[in-house]
Every structure is written in structure tokens, then in C-alpha cells.
Amino acid sequence: MSPEQVQEDSIINQTDLFSLGIVMCELLTGKHPFVADSFSRLIHKIINERSPPLSTYRSDAPEILEKIVYTTLCKRARKSGIQLA
């Protein structure tokens, strides 16, 4: 779930991009970017923490691909000044 869904905020286009980023990260690394031992900790990570860089799991990941995945997993993209469309 995206941060917006977890917090029951309005669903915006960033929600779909966040989901795409999760899938891209899983396809590229074989790992989910947010891992926790309980549901509440997982929700906390989704809302508050940055995902680890792709290079953490895959040193051969091109920098541009890492930036794309990072951008899709950004929280509050509108407020951070990142333009998605």
C-alpha cells in the first residue's frame, strides 16, 4: 500500500507510481523495499522511511534506474518539488 492509502488520504497519481516503484524494486532486486517483522512496523516504514537504494542489493544497478525507482517511491512528491507528470 502507498503512504496515501495507509493514511487514508486522497488517492492521487502518486499512489500508482509508488506501487510501480515497489514492483520495479522487487523485479530488479528480488526484495521488497520495506521489510519489517510486524504489520505496524511495516506501515511505519512505508510512511516515514526512505527505501534503501537499489545499489544496496544490486551493485550493478545503473544510476539512472536508481533515480527512477527512488522518484517513484518518494513520499509527498508534490511537497518535495519533484514533478511526476
N, C-alpha and C positions, 0 to 999 in steps of 0.2 A: 504494500500500500504506500501511496505517496504521503508526504507530510500533510498535504491538504486533506486527504481522506482520513488520516489518523486523527487529525484535529477537528474533523467535521466542518471544515471551511468550504468555501465555494470551490467547485471543481473548475479548473481552468486548463488551458492547453498545456501548461507546465506539468500537469498531472500525467498526461500521456507521455511527455518527454521523459519524465522521471522513470516511468515504467520501462520505456525503451532503454534508458541508461542501465537499469537493473539487468535487463535481458542481455544487452551488449556486454556488460561486465561478466555475466555468467558464461556467455559463449566464448569470450576471449580468455578467461582465466579459469573457468571451471568452478568458480566460487561466488557465493553471494557477497555483495559488498558490505552488508551489515549482518554480523553474526552475534548472537547472544544466547545465553543459556536459559532465558525465560522470555515470555512474550512481552512483559512490561519493560524489560531491558532493551529488547529489540525495538519497541516503539520509541523509547528514549533515544536510541541511536539514530533512528530514522529522522526524528525531529531535530536533534541537537548536534549530531556529529557529522563530520565530513567522511565520505567514503575513502578508504585508502587508495592511493594511486595505483593504476594498473601495474606499474613497474614493481610494486611490492610483490606481486605474484608472477609477473612475466617481464623479465628484464629486456626482452627484445621488442616490447610494445613501442611503436613509433610515437613520438611526442605529440603529433597532431591528433592521433587517435585517443591518446590520453586526455588531451584538452577537450575533445568532443564528448567523451564519456563524463568527464568532470563537469562540463557545462550542463549536460542533461540531468546530472544528479545534484545540481545546485539547489539549495533551499532558498526560497524567497528570491527567485531570479529577477523579478521586476524591481525589487528594492535594491538589489546589488548592482543594478545598472547593466546587466547582461541582456542583450537583445536576442530574443529567440526567433523572431519572425521577420 
